[in-house]
Amino acid sequence: MPEDKVAERAHVIAKAIAAAGPGERADARRMDGGGGPLFWRLYARLGMTPSDEDRWLRITRMLALLTPTAERHSIHEPGRRLGAVLADGGASHARLQKPVVSEQRFARLLAARGPARLDALERTIRMIARARPKLNVADLAWVVLREDSGNLAHDYYRRLDRQEHEDEKEQSDA
């Protein structure tokens, strides 16, 4: 699927979740493989096909999990890559004592394949959702759609490395 099509779908879904009422949003968070009304409306509007269904249903559920109940705007933030959010929990400028998603849990996520990988990603999304992070929704979609997790590890470790460099600079300035 072309990159711009994935980004467009992810943006439309994130906006629709933000605009949905509390009941529909709750349904989207809880939906199983049978989907829910919000998903099926988006499925029809975005011209998805049966081969798209499972992964886009998961993307929709994950975006619903990440969208706070009272939020009325999309959680999309262009520069916030998913890997960095997994490291800092959405606090892009926060000082990290340790990553929000531990390196061991992150390594298990990266090692998982097929449905187990998507299940591990969804568990991780549920874990960070409490922090109410904003992120690049297209990046999340690509992580779900691709088997290789895209740049997830690069972005996670880059965020951790940035903290180490900041700590080293502070020590040398002292």
N, C-alpha and C positions, 0 to 999 in steps of 0.2 A: 504494500500500500504506500502511495507517495507520502513523503514527510509532511507536506502541508495539509493533506487530508486527515492524517492522524491528529495533528495539532488542532485543526478546525473541529473535529469531533470531540476531542477532549475539552476544548473551550466551551463548546455548546453544552456538553453534559455538565460541566462545573457550574455554568451560569444557570442552567435549568434546575439543578439541585438547590442552589442558593435562592432561587425564586419560588421553589416549591413550598407548600404549606407544611406544617410540622408533621402531620400524619403521613403525607407522601414521602417526606424525607426519612421518617422512621421506617416506613415500609422498604425504602431503598437500602437502608442500613441492614435490614434483616432479611432481604430477599435471598432465596436459595436459587437453585438452578432453573426454577420455573419463572424467575423474573418477578417484576411487579409493574403496576400501571405506569409509573414514571419511565421505567426502562423501556417498556414496549412502545410508548409514545415516541421516545427518542430513537428507538430502533427503526420505526417507520419513517420518522422525519429525516433521519440521516441516511436512509437507504442502505442499511446494513443487510447482510445476507446471513443465512444460517451458518455459514462457515465462520462468520465474525462473532456470532452470538455469545459463545461462552466467555471469550476474553473481554469483550466489551461489557458484558454483564459484570464481570469481576472489576473492571475499571470503574464502572458506575458505582458499584457497592463501595469500593475503596474511597472514591471521591466523596460519597455520602458520609462515610465514616469520618473523613477528615474535615467535613464542613460542620462547624459548630451549630447547634440548634438555633441560636438567635442570629446567626450570620445571614445577611441579605445580599452579600456581594460574593463573587467568585473567590475561591481560595487561590486563584492563579497569581503567582508572582514570577515574572519571566526569569530573573537571574538565580532563582533558588532551585538548584538541582536536587533531586531526590536523595542521592548519596550524601550530600552535605547535610540535608535535613535529618537523615538517619543518624548522623554523627552528633549534630547539635540540637536536635529536637525542634528546630525552627527558630532558634535564637541565633541568628546569623552573626551577631557581634558579641555574643556572650563568651565569657572566659570558660573554657572547658576544663574541668578537673578530670573528667573521664567522658567517653562518648555515651550518649543516651542509649543507643543500641550497642551493646558490648561487641568487641571484636570477635568473640567466640560465636555469638548469635549471628553476627553479620557473616562470618565465614560459613556457618551452616546454611544460611540463606543462599549464598553464592554457590555452594556445592550442590544444593538440591536441584533436581531436574523435573520437568514435566509438571503434572498437577501438584506434586509435593512442593515444588518451588513456588508456585502461585499461592498455595496454602501458607507457606512460610512468610511470603511477602505480605499477605493479608494479616497474619498475626502481628507482624512487625508494624504494619500501618495502624492496627488497632492500638498497639502499645504507644505509638507516638501521637495518636489523635488527641489524647488528653492535653497535650501541650498547645493545641490549636495552631499548628504550623501552616504557613502559606508556602506554596511550592509551585514549580513549573509543572502544570498538569499534563502537558504533552510529554514531558520527561517520564512521568509516572506511567503514562499510556505505553510508551516505547518499552519500558522495563517489563510490562506485562506482555506485550506483543512479541518481544524478541526472546529467544531462548538463551542468549548469551548475557543478559542483564545490561547490555549497553555499557555506559561509562559509570555504572553504579560504584564499583570499587574505586575507580580513579577519583570520583568526586568525594567519596567518604574519606579516603586517606588523605586527599588534598586538604580537606577541612581540618583533619587531625594534625597534619603537618603544619598548617598555618598557625595553629595554637602553639606547637612546639617552637616555631621560629619566633613567635611573639614572646614566649617565656625566655628563650635564650637572649633576645634583645634586651629584655628588662633586666636580666642578670648582668649582662655586660655593661648596661648603663648605670647600674647601681654602684 
